[in-house]
Amino acid sequence: MSEPLTEFVYVTYIISTPQKVWDAITMPEFARQYWGHGNVSDWKPGSKWEMVRNDGSGVQMTGEVLESRPPSRLVISWVSPENFDNRSECSRVTFEIEAIGGVVRLNVVHDQLKAGSDMASSISKGWPLVLSGLKSLLETGKAPDIMAIKSCSAQPKAKVA
């Protein structure tokens, strides 16, 4: 019998353009400013992507580009580097970027997560931080120090569906 799965859904509205939101996710030099990591790939379907730590200590997460339609949709598999070849450990992240009346709606769905897993718990804390940082950077030109915030144990936890 297969394990029950869960998903995390986050929607935010950003005063920006779809291209700038796309670039903030896919350009390492941009992502490093709010994520604390650079997302590295050519972003073509079938290509590998890696979340490379800013301090040069290696790769935090990795996966495969499943779908790429700049600047509106990006779908990637998500797995720790040590489990890259184990498909049963992969989850999926979908970024949907849509211009709506002068703002951009960013919809992030992280699904195919094992319910109750460390990964599900981790991403439910991480995505709100990362996406709030992305929004702050695009709207104000400044992003919070996500690594300092992540080390704070008082951070609230989002609810995973």
C-alpha positions in Angstrom: 0.0 0.0 0.0 1.3 3.4 -0.9 2.0 6.1 1.7 -0.6 9.0 2.0 0.5 12.2 0.2 0.0 15.8 1.0 0.6 19.2 -0.6 1.5 22.7 0.3 -0.2 25.6 -1.6 0.9 29.2 -1.3 -0.5 32.1 -3.3 0.8 35.7 -3.1 0.3 38.8 -5.2 3.4 40.8 -6.1 3.7 44.3 -7.6 6.0 43.2 -10.5 5.9 41.7 -13.9 5.7 38.0 -14.8 9.2 38.1 -16.3 10.7 39.6 -13.1 9.1 36.9 -11.0 10.3 34.2 -13.4 13.9 35.7 -13.2 13.7 35.9 -9.4 13.1 32.1 -9.3 15.4 31.0 -12.1 18.4 33.3 -12.0 20.9 32.3 -9.3 22.2 35.8 -8.7 18.6 37.0 -8.1 17.5 34.0 -5.9 20.6 34.3 -3.7 19.4 37.7 -2.5 16.1 36.4 -1.0 16.5 32.6 -0.8 20.0 32.2 0.5 20.7 29.8 -2.4 21.1 30.1 -6.1 18.9 28.0 -8.3 21.0 26.7 -11.2 19.8 25.1 -14.4 19.2 25.9 -18.1 15.5 25.4 -17.2 14.8 23.2 -20.2 12.5 20.2 -19.7 14.6 17.1 -18.8 17.5 19.2 -17.4 18.8 18.9 -13.9 18.4 21.9 -11.5 20.3 22.5 -8.3 19.8 24.7 -5.3 23.4 25.7 -4.6 24.2 27.1 -1.1 25.5 30.7 -1.0 28.4 29.7 1.3 29.7 27.2 -1.3 29.2 24.2 0.9 27.3 22.3 -1.8 23.8 21.5 -3.1 20.8 21.8 -0.7 18.1 20.4 -3.1 18.0 19.2 -6.6 15.7 17.6 -9.2 14.6 17.7 -12.8 12.9 20.4 -14.8 9.6 18.7 -15.7 7.9 21.7 -17.5 9.2 25.1 -18.4 7.1 27.9 -20.1 8.8 31.2 -19.4 7.5 33.4 -17.8 4.3 31.7 -16.8 4.9 28.1 -15.6 7.7 26.1 -14.1 7.4 22.6 -12.8 10.3 20.8 -11.1 10.9 17.6 -9.1 12.3 18.3 -5.7 14.6 15.9 -3.8 17.7 15.9 -1.5 20.9 15.3 -3.5 21.5 11.9 -1.8 18.1 10.7 -3.0 18.3 12.1 -6.6 18.1 8.6 -8.2 15.3 7.4 -5.9 12.0 8.6 -7.6 10.0 7.6 -4.6 11.6 10.3 -2.6 10.8 13.1 -5.1 8.1 15.6 -4.6 7.0 18.2 -7.2 6.9 22.0 -7.2 4.8 24.0 -9.6 5.2 27.8 -10.0 2.3 29.5 -11.8 2.9 33.1 -12.6 0.1 35.2 -14.0 -0.4 39.0 -14.5 -3.7 40.2 -13.1 -4.6 43.9 -13.2 -1.2 45.4 -12.5 0.1 42.7 -10.2 1.4 39.2 -10.5 -0.3 36.3 -8.8 2.3 33.7 -7.9 0.8 30.3 -7.1 3.2 27.7 -5.7 2.1 24.1 -5.2 4.5 21.7 -3.6 2.8 18.3 -3.9 3.5 14.6 -4.0 4.9 15.0 -0.5 4.8 12.1 1.9 2.3 13.1 4.7 4.1 13.6 8.0 7.5 13.4 6.5 10.5 15.6 7.4 10.3 17.2 4.0 6.6 18.1 4.4 7.4 19.7 7.7 10.4 21.5 6.4 8.8 23.0 3.3 5.8 24.2 5.3 8.2 26.4 7.2 10.4 27.3 4.3 8.1 28.3 1.5 6.4 31.2 3.4 9.9 32.6 4.3 11.2 32.2 0.7 8.2 33.6 -1.0 7.8 36.5 1.4 11.5 37.3 0.7 10.9 37.2 -3.1 7.9 39.5 -2.7 9.9 42.0 -0.5 12.8 42.0 -2.9 10.7 42.6 -6.0 8.6 45.3 -4.4 11.2 47.2 -2.3 14.5 46.1 -3.6 15.4 44.6 -0.2 15.0 41.1 1.1 15.1 39.9 4.7 18.1 37.7 5.8 16.3 34.4 5.4 19.2 32.5 7.0 18.9 34.6 10.2 15.1 34.1 10.3 15.4 30.3 9.6 17.7 30.0 12.7 15.0 31.6 14.9 12.9 28.8 16.5 9.9 31.1 17.1 8.9 31.2 13.4 5.2 30.1 12.9 4.5 27.0 10.9 2.1 27.0 7.9 -0.5 24.4 7.8 0.0 21.6 5.2 -3.2 20.4 3.6 
